[in-house]
Amino acid sequence: EVRIASKKIFTLVLLHIEAQKKILLGFKKRGFGADRYNGFGGKVEAGETIEAAAYRELEEEAGITTDVLEKVGLLWFTFRGDTKGLEVHVFRAASYNGVPMESEEMKPQWFPTSEIPFSQMWADDHHWFPLFLSGKKFVGKFHFLEDQVTITGKVLDVVDEL
Ligand SMILES: Nc1nc(SCCc2ccccc2)c2[nH]cnc2n1
């Protein structure tokens, strides 16, 4: 479905190669969430489906494509003092084509799933990553203070389908 432009909807793609127990993250070099490791993603443009945006951002930010993206999570983030929140659609890729390439936005890096750098990631990630890594689907809401680090509210549930 194509969403209207007014809502701020974002995508987040995590490439997880289960058989090799590794995940591809990117170090964000600038913009929102800079200096943190994260999946690949960005804003859904007007007239674009959420899924199309997810495929596009993976290619733009990491230089790779994937055959199938699976919808695995829906997260809402709000920040004190900021009226607009973020609606983030999380996708899993299980395979990829090409070679991960550094972009202006992101420096890709493989991590063993046992060594995910949570201290250098958004503070909510260590809450929902275990659900992601175990193949579950989830819906969550996290409320942050202005520091974009302190979480003052959290809701996180496993769901059967998204
Ligand atoms: N893991 C994670 N990601 C995000 S934003 C991801 C979506 C995005 C937004 C803007 C530019 C590019 C990508 C978060 N925000 C608050 N906690 C968070 N955790």
The ligand as an ORCA input file, in Angstrom:
! r2SCAN-3c Opt
* xyz 0 1
  N      17.427      0.777     15.875
  C      16.839      1.982     16.045
  N      16.661      2.772     14.973
  C      16.100      3.975     15.118
  S      15.833      4.997     13.755
  C      15.803      3.805     12.390
  C      15.070      4.338     11.220
  C      15.762      5.515     10.612
  C      15.324      6.791     10.912
  C      15.959      7.887     10.342
  C      17.025      7.697      9.462
  C      17.461      6.424      9.167
  C      16.839      5.321      9.745
  C      15.710      4.421     16.393
  N      15.150      5.569     16.847
  C      15.018      5.403     18.165
  N      15.471      4.200     18.559
  C      15.916      3.572     17.455
  N      16.458      2.343     17.291
*
